């Protein structure tokens, strides 16, 4: 849970407390398209990847299998 909280803090540092930040589909937790990966530094993207959030280049958004399923 601590790493999930860290990821949320990284997202909130860029976008604040937005409504409906996530969606789930087929065991994948998607971070809403409102949060654009292009505004994050390489270090932030690398850390988010370590935590379990990677970028879907086709959809231009973060997603996670780690937090989207059991």
HELIX and SHEET records of a PDB file:
HELIX    1   1 UNK A    2  UNK A   15  1                                  14    
HELIX    2   2 UNK A   37  UNK A   39  5                                   3    
HELIX    3   3 UNK A   42  UNK A   51  1                                  10    
SHEET    1   A 4 UNK A  22  UNK A  25  0                                        
SHEET    2   A 4 UNK A  28  UNK A  31 -1                                        
SHEET    3   A 4 UNK A  61  UNK A  64 -1                                        
SHEET    4   A 4 UNK A  54  UNK A  56 -1                                        
END                                                                             
